[in-house]
């Protein structure tokens, strides 16, 4: 449900699930999903107009036969960064459409993902409503806030994850333990029901986070505005496990074209060292609205990522005015493929549409490696309760 371009589905695929059905209202997102998941029935109708019973019958499933329903209702209405956080926003109630499918299919397990701001929205009432609705449908569910770098994603990204089952599995058994150490800064409400929802590593012996350089250094070098051939050879041989994983099955690089920065942004960039930001830019070159800003504010704006650090949260466009999207050694912004690498999409994953639409699809996705970590943990727990020849998800 609310499948987007397929980041969560890609992660679940990597964990062994087979995606049978996907609903995504945006035709351009749906086309990308279908191109990368050709055996999935992809439906771009408004979910409010879809008969869940007809979908179940078309898939040939009886109630209770499906292993998992996964999805994320649109997050804008829940986001702590949204200009208006109100229950009047109809997007905040689309999770009820998800629950309608749960009621019809009665899957063994459920997965709901959203932004951290969902925890504090309406004082926690929305999250309470979701958990209570799942309980009424027979699901024992719980919630955590997971940090993507803990699961090998080289990007500072948090997701609220709700997992539940109707088969007597403890919700805690569905949540993956952090696999890596990573620098953490919590800038949102993480308390719910008197407990902290942020999952942190229990061991100091875990390996360190995957760095930006680890993730993208093998991709072809580009000048500002350079497009080049649609398919490009890799710059270097894969030099680490992350590059090997991203390149599996791929011989050439696609979706790797440099957007053209304006002359003033190139001037600004000349003053920014790796790890630096807008505070390194001479005042005369700053946008007028930022000249009076405190130097402790907007620390990611006009940022040039540090090669040994984590990337900023990848948004729907790599606009340097909104984050650290300047390459650490090349004087340009990230390409779609670099943004996809930082989201942990494999290089075989194709993004369709204009470059603007491709950036949107990447930025709105769940990092596949985060989805895979959750999927593997859920699959293991489900295996312990019943034998299935093939795990199936919608």
TORDOSE-317025 format. One record per residue (C-alpha): residue number from 1; residue in one letter; x, y, z. Coordinates in Angstrom, 3 decimals, padded with zeros to 6 digits. Example, Ala and Ser with C-alpha at 12.3 -4.5 7.8 and 13.67 -1.06 7.14 Angstrom:
<recs>
REC vomar sese     east    north       up
REC     1    A  012.300 -004.500  007.800
REC     2    S  013.670 -001.060  007.140
</recs>
This chain:
<recs>
REC vomar sese     east    north       up
REC     1    X  000.000  000.000  000.000
REC     2    X  001.245  003.559 -000.815
REC     3    X  004.082  001.792 -002.612
REC     4    X  005.939  004.785 -004.060
REC     5    X  008.770  003.825 -006.394
REC     6    X  009.283  000.587 -004.471
REC     7    X  012.041  001.139 -001.895
REC     8    X  010.319 -000.838  000.870
REC     9    X  009.238 -003.536 -001.588
REC    10    X  012.816 -003.815 -002.877
REC    11    X  014.059 -004.322  000.674
REC    12    X  011.411 -006.948  001.369
REC    13    X  012.338 -008.676 -001.900
REC    14    X  015.946 -008.810 -000.740
REC    15    X  014.674 -010.400  002.493
REC    16    X  012.895 -013.163  000.553
REC    17    X  009.359 -011.853  000.171
REC    18    X  007.487 -011.908 -003.145
REC    19    X  005.410 -008.809 -003.796
REC    20    X  002.030 -009.779 -005.268
REC    21    X  000.211 -006.439 -005.397
REC    22    X  001.168 -002.775 -005.058
REC    23    X -001.090  000.278 -004.922
REC    24    X  000.439  003.661 -005.806
REC    25    X -001.705  006.589 -006.928
REC    26    X  001.075  008.459 -008.759
REC    27    X  001.341  007.071 -012.320
REC    28    X  005.007  008.031 -012.636
REC    29    X  005.897  006.277 -009.361
REC    30    X  003.778  003.281 -010.385
REC    31    X  005.644  003.000 -013.700
REC    32    X  008.981  002.906 -011.900
REC    33    X  007.647  000.299 -009.475
REC    34    X  006.342 -001.879 -012.305
REC    35    X  009.595 -001.644 -014.265
REC    36    X  011.560 -002.950 -011.281
REC    37    X  008.971 -005.440 -009.997
REC    38    X  007.588 -006.872 -013.259
REC    39    X  005.764 -009.798 -011.610
REC    40    X  003.784 -007.569 -009.234
REC    41    X  000.234 -006.446 -010.023
REC    42    X  000.648 -002.651 -009.871
REC    43    X -002.535 -000.589 -009.380
REC    44    X -002.430  003.226 -009.624
REC    45    X -006.075  003.831 -008.740
REC    46    X -006.947  005.962 -005.689
REC    47    X -006.874  003.425 -002.859
REC    48    X -010.168  004.826 -001.569
REC    49    X -011.812  003.571 -004.767
REC    50    X -010.277  000.072 -004.701
REC    51    X -012.351 -002.930 -003.577
REC    52    X -010.006 -004.942 -001.350
REC    53    X -012.144 -008.062 -001.769
REC    54    X -011.819 -007.940 -005.530
REC    55    X -008.042 -007.592 -005.223
REC    56    X -007.881 -010.608 -002.909
REC    57    X -009.978 -012.695 -005.291
REC    58    X -007.866 -011.653 -008.267
REC    59    X -004.750 -012.773 -006.415
REC    60    X -006.440 -016.087 -005.616
REC    61    X -005.900 -015.802 -001.870
REC    62    X -008.197 -016.865  000.924
REC    63    X -008.338 -014.689  004.077
REC    64    X -005.325 -015.479  006.220
REC    65    X -003.158 -016.833  003.379
REC    66    X -001.086 -013.690  002.899
REC    67    X  002.056 -013.382  004.997
REC    68    X  002.410 -009.593  005.087
REC    69    X  000.757 -006.319  004.196
REC    70    X  003.277 -003.476  004.219
REC    71    X  003.027  000.205  003.451
REC    72    X  003.322  003.808  004.494
REC    73    X  000.410  006.264  004.273
REC    74    X  001.568  009.678  002.951
REC    75    X  003.777  011.274  005.562
REC    76    X  003.357  014.987  004.777
REC    77    X  000.384  015.442  007.085
REC    78    X  002.233  013.770  009.965
REC    79    X  005.595  015.460  009.451
REC    80    X  007.030  017.699  012.162
REC    81    X  008.237  019.897  009.276
REC    82    X  004.810  020.271  007.660
REC    83    X  003.461  023.853  007.646
REC    84    X  000.129  022.695  009.104
REC    85    X -000.181  019.584  011.235
REC    86    X -003.912  019.095  011.549
REC    87    X -006.419  016.281  011.734
REC    88    X -008.273  018.190  009.000
REC    89    X -005.616  017.030  006.517
REC    90    X -007.295  014.090  004.759
REC    91    X -003.920  012.439  004.216
REC    92    X -003.732  011.759  007.964
REC    93    X -006.632  009.301  007.692
REC    94    X -005.415  007.276  004.736
REC    95    X -004.039  004.717  007.151
REC    96    X -007.663  003.617  007.575
REC    97    X -007.589  002.499  003.925
REC    98    X -004.551  000.387  004.745
REC    99    X -006.454 -001.127  007.676
REC   100    X -009.371 -001.885  005.351
REC   101    X -007.044 -004.126  003.325
REC   102    X -005.773 -005.718  006.534
REC   103    X -009.352 -006.524  007.524
REC   104    X -010.044 -008.129  004.138
REC   105    X -006.808 -010.111  003.726
REC   106    X -006.163 -010.944  007.404
REC   107    X -002.424 -011.307  006.765
REC   108    X -000.172 -013.031  009.252
REC   109    X  001.728 -009.806  009.847
REC   110    X  001.535 -006.074  009.172
REC   111    X  004.130 -003.346  008.628
REC   112    X  003.404  000.407  008.670
REC   113    X  006.164  002.974  008.163
REC   114    X  006.086  006.732  008.524
REC   115    X  008.091  009.754  009.644
REC   116    X  009.168  010.251  013.282
REC   117    X  006.727  013.168  013.532
REC   118    X  003.837  010.705  013.568
REC   119    X  004.706  009.868  017.187
REC   120    X  003.966  013.387  018.431
REC   121    X  001.187  014.280  015.970
REC   122    X -001.982  015.299  017.851
REC   123    X -000.249  014.430  021.110
REC   124    X  000.169  010.812  020.080
REC   125    X -003.544  010.309  019.361
REC   126    X -002.969  009.252  015.747
REC   127    X -000.442  006.599  016.751
REC   128    X -002.801  005.417  019.503
REC   129    X -005.597  005.135  016.958
REC   130    X -003.451  003.008  014.622
REC   131    X -002.352  000.643  017.395
REC   132    X -005.888  000.354  018.779
REC   133    X -007.317 -000.309  015.301
REC   134    X -004.781 -003.092  014.806
REC   135    X -005.696 -004.574  018.193
REC   136    X -009.365 -004.583  017.207
REC   137    X -008.408 -006.527  014.093
REC   138    X -006.566 -009.090  016.222
REC   139    X -002.994 -007.832  015.829
REC   140    X -000.540 -007.443  018.671
REC   141    X  001.532 -004.493  017.436
REC   142    X  004.238 -002.167  018.682
REC   143    X  006.259  000.788  017.420
REC   144    X  009.942  001.771  017.213
REC   145    X  011.876  004.598  015.582
REC   146    X  014.721  003.114  013.529
REC   147    X  017.836  004.922  012.308
REC   148    X  018.835  003.884  008.792
REC   149    X  022.646  004.104  009.329
REC   150    X  022.338  001.389  011.985
REC   151    X  021.416 -000.975  009.129
REC   152    X  024.107  000.029  006.633
REC   153    X  022.441  003.025  004.948
REC   154    X  024.982  005.892  004.537
REC   155    X  022.427  008.601  005.264
REC   156    X  020.907  010.286  008.327
REC   157    X  017.327  009.050  008.034
REC   158    X  014.824  008.044  010.714
REC   159    X  011.596  006.088  010.204
REC   160    X  008.763  005.224  012.564
REC   161    X  007.985  001.531  012.128
REC   162    X  004.857 -000.272  013.383
REC   163    X  004.962 -004.074  013.250
REC   164    X  002.374 -006.571  014.381
REC   165    X  001.108 -010.125  014.084
REC   166    X -002.044 -012.085  014.849
REC   167    X -000.142 -015.342  015.400
REC   168    X  001.106 -014.857  018.940
REC   169    X  004.499 -013.457  017.921
REC   170    X  005.822 -010.832  020.314
REC   171    X  006.121 -007.537  018.389
REC   172    X  009.626 -007.115  019.838
REC   173    X  010.710 -010.220  017.908
REC   174    X  009.901 -008.462  014.612
REC   175    X  012.242 -005.494  015.122
REC   176    X  015.852 -005.836  013.946
REC   177    X  018.724 -005.032  016.269
REC   178    X  021.127 -002.311  015.034
REC   179    X  023.953 -003.805  012.983
REC   180    X  026.345 -000.822  013.015
REC   181    X  027.463  002.105  015.131
REC   182    X  026.657  005.573  013.779
REC   183    X  026.634  009.169  015.031
REC   184    X  023.145  009.987  016.321
REC   185    X  021.293  013.254  016.876
REC   186    X  017.627  012.990  017.857
REC   187    X  015.717  016.157  016.921
REC   188    X  012.158  014.893  017.343
REC   189    X  009.868  013.539  020.055
REC   190    X  010.902  009.957  020.748
REC   191    X  008.776  009.278  023.839
REC   192    X  005.484  007.434  023.596
REC   193    X  003.534  005.792  026.392
REC   194    X  006.269  006.646  028.875
REC   195    X  009.080  004.917  026.965
REC   196    X  011.786  005.811  024.480
REC   197    X  011.103  004.436  020.995
REC   198    X  014.570  004.978  019.505
REC   199    X  016.421  001.699  019.036
REC   200    X  020.152  002.095  019.798
REC   201    X  023.029 -000.402  019.462
REC   202    X  023.532 -002.628  022.477
REC   203    X  027.131 -003.486  021.656
REC   204    X  030.166 -001.266  021.232
REC   205    X  031.800 -003.976  019.102
REC   206    X  029.632 -003.344  016.046
REC   207    X  031.319 -002.043  012.883
REC   208    X  031.123  001.652  012.090
REC   209    X  028.652  003.249  009.694
REC   210    X  028.984  003.133  005.912
REC   211    X  030.417  006.475  004.786
REC   212    X  029.463  008.679  001.850
REC   213    X  032.777  007.838  000.178
REC   214    X  032.189  004.121  000.759
REC   215    X  028.853  004.514 -001.005
REC   216    X  029.586  006.578 -004.124
REC   217    X  033.331  006.886 -004.770
REC   218    X  033.322  004.292 -007.566
REC   219    X  030.743  006.197 -009.642
REC   220    X  031.929  008.192 -012.694
REC   221    X  033.303  011.681 -012.119
REC   222    X  031.226  014.468 -013.690
REC   223    X  031.584  018.188 -014.215
REC   224    X  028.830  020.606 -013.277
REC   225    X  026.002  020.183 -015.800
REC   226    X  027.634  017.209 -017.562
REC   227    X  025.155  014.654 -018.890
REC   228    X  027.306  012.204 -020.848
REC   229    X  026.071  008.875 -022.187
REC   230    X  022.918  007.343 -020.665
REC   231    X  025.061  004.394 -019.557
REC   232    X  028.518  005.032 -018.149
REC   233    X  031.326  002.709 -017.060
REC   234    X  032.240  002.616 -013.387
REC   235    X  035.076  004.922 -012.387
REC   236    X  036.861  002.358 -010.210
REC   237    X  036.588 -001.303 -009.356
REC   238    X  034.396 -001.931 -006.317
REC   239    X  036.556 -001.389 -003.225
REC   240    X  034.241 -002.312 -000.342
REC   241    X  031.284 -004.510  000.555
REC   242    X  028.730 -001.733  000.053
REC   243    X  029.860 -001.006 -003.509
REC   244    X  029.870 -004.717 -004.300
REC   245    X  026.323 -005.040 -002.983
REC   246    X  025.056 -002.015 -004.924
REC   247    X  026.725 -003.202 -008.152
REC   248    X  025.463 -006.780 -008.037
REC   249    X  024.095 -007.608 -011.503
REC   250    X  025.075 -004.201 -012.938
REC   251    X  027.774 -003.531 -015.532
REC   252    X  027.077  000.156 -016.260
REC   253    X  025.845  003.235 -014.391
REC   254    X  022.498  004.817 -015.304
REC   255    X  020.554  007.849 -013.991
REC   256    X  023.917  009.560 -013.419
REC   257    X  023.783  013.073 -014.866
REC   258    X  024.888  016.287 -013.154
REC   259    X  022.280  019.003 -012.830
REC   260    X  023.664  022.431 -013.737
REC   261    X  024.342  024.692 -010.754
REC   262    X  023.957  028.428 -011.229
REC   263    X  027.063  030.599 -011.401
REC   264    X  026.384  032.042 -007.934
REC   265    X  026.093  028.552 -006.445
REC   266    X  029.411  027.613 -008.047
REC   267    X  030.935  030.709 -006.447
REC   268    X  029.511  029.694 -003.097
REC   269    X  030.728  026.129 -003.514
REC   270    X  034.304  027.295 -004.080
REC   271    X  034.423  028.457 -000.434
REC   272    X  032.978  025.296  001.145
REC   273    X  035.383  022.545  002.295
REC   274    X  034.281  018.925  002.787
REC   275    X  032.119  018.904  005.890
REC   276    X  031.480  022.652  005.587
REC   277    X  028.248  024.562  005.013
REC   278    X  026.767  028.015  004.444
REC   279    X  028.833  029.521  007.271
REC   280    X  031.940  029.130  005.082
REC   281    X  030.445  031.330  002.354
REC   282    X  031.351  035.058  002.375
REC   283    X  028.372  037.130  003.483
REC   284    X  028.195  038.986  000.168
REC   285    X  027.519  035.678 -001.624
REC   286    X  024.829  034.447  000.771
REC   287    X  021.134  034.606 -000.155
REC   288    X  019.688  037.763  001.398
REC   289    X  017.400  035.761  003.660
REC   290    X  020.355  033.969  005.261
REC   291    X  022.624  036.925  005.955
REC   292    X  021.003  037.617  009.301
REC   293    X  020.723  033.955  010.334
REC   294    X  022.521  032.688  013.409
REC   295    X  025.577  030.644  012.515
REC   296    X  024.217  027.749  014.574
REC   297    X  021.072  027.544  012.421
REC   298    X  020.510  025.709  009.126
REC   299    X  023.772  023.789  009.543
REC   300    X  023.084  021.517  006.558
REC   301    X  022.259  024.243  004.044
REC   302    X  024.806  024.659  001.283
REC   303    X  026.680  021.759  002.831
REC   304    X  029.462  019.833  001.142
REC   305    X  029.319  016.338  002.590
REC   306    X  032.351  014.948  004.380
REC   307    X  033.586  011.794  002.636
REC   308    X  033.941  009.961  005.964
REC   309    X  030.553  011.042  007.305
REC   310    X  026.897  010.355  006.627
REC   311    X  024.827  012.117  003.991
REC   312    X  021.984  014.439  004.925
REC   313    X  018.514  012.975  004.642
REC   314    X  017.909  012.639  000.913
REC   315    X  014.900  014.805  000.056
REC   316    X  012.813  015.002 -003.111
REC   317    X  015.429  017.207 -004.769
REC   318    X  019.134  017.640 -004.091
REC   319    X  018.835  021.414 -003.805
REC   320    X  021.840  022.790 -001.869
REC   321    X  019.621  025.468 -000.318
REC   322    X  017.939  022.732  001.733
REC   323    X  020.732  020.361  002.679
REC   324    X  024.264  019.050  002.298
REC   325    X  023.980  017.912 -001.306
REC   326    X  027.308  019.139 -002.709
REC   327    X  029.723  016.350 -003.662
REC   328    X  032.747  016.111 -001.342
REC   329    X  035.357  016.493 -004.127
REC   330    X  033.506  017.346 -007.364
REC   331    X  032.045  020.840 -007.753
REC   332    X  028.440  019.846 -008.326
REC   333    X  025.355  018.468 -006.587
REC   334    X  024.521  014.767 -006.233
REC   335    X  023.122  012.956 -009.254
REC   336    X  020.011  010.765 -009.106
REC   337    X  022.212  007.655 -008.983
REC   338    X  024.306  009.053 -006.143
REC   339    X  021.136  009.922 -004.230
REC   340    X  019.884  006.391 -004.933
REC   341    X  023.173  004.890 -003.693
REC   342    X  022.855  006.956 -000.503
REC   343    X  019.342  005.529 -000.127
REC   344    X  020.787  002.002 -000.725
REC   345    X  018.990  001.304 -004.005
REC   346    X  020.971 -001.196 -006.113
REC   347    X  022.403  000.103 -009.383
REC   348    X  020.091 -002.208 -011.336
REC   349    X  017.114 -000.195 -010.045
REC   350    X  015.824  002.102 -012.791
REC   351    X  013.980  005.380 -012.181
REC   352    X  011.650  006.493 -014.959
REC   353    X  010.416  009.958 -015.899
REC   354    X  012.189  013.307 -015.950
REC   355    X  015.224  013.945 -013.768
REC   356    X  013.051  016.015 -011.411
REC   357    X  010.629  013.087 -011.093
REC   358    X  013.501  010.664 -010.514
REC   359    X  014.849  012.767 -007.627
REC   360    X  011.333  012.793 -006.130
REC   361    X  011.011  009.023 -006.389
REC   362    X  014.364  008.463 -004.695
REC   363    X  013.786  011.025 -001.942
REC   364    X  010.341  009.733 -000.999
REC   365    X  011.457  006.103 -000.726
REC   366    X  012.195  003.891  002.245
REC   367    X  015.868  002.838  002.078
REC   368    X  015.858 -000.746  000.773
REC   369    X  018.538 -001.875  003.240
REC   370    X  016.351 -000.703  006.129
REC   371    X  013.396 -002.557  004.616
REC   372    X  015.559 -005.654  004.157
REC   373    X  016.686 -005.630  007.801
REC   374    X  013.075 -005.432  008.975
REC   375    X  011.978 -008.050  006.434
REC   376    X  014.615 -010.583  007.462
REC   377    X  013.680 -010.245  011.106
REC   378    X  009.966 -010.619  010.338
REC   379    X  010.595 -013.587  008.048
REC   380    X  012.579 -015.367  010.741
REC   381    X  009.834 -014.828  013.319
REC   382    X  007.135 -015.973  010.898
REC   383    X  009.106 -019.104  010.048
REC   384    X  008.989 -020.057  013.706
REC   385    X  005.182 -020.116  013.817
REC   386    X  004.260 -021.924  010.596
REC   387    X  005.915 -023.364  007.505
REC   388    X  005.435 -021.509  004.232
REC   389    X  006.958 -022.455  000.905
REC   390    X  007.121 -018.825 -000.168
REC   391    X  006.528 -015.670  001.804
REC   392    X  004.062 -013.395  000.061
REC   393    X  003.451 -009.704  000.549
REC   394    X  001.119 -007.052 -000.780
</recs>
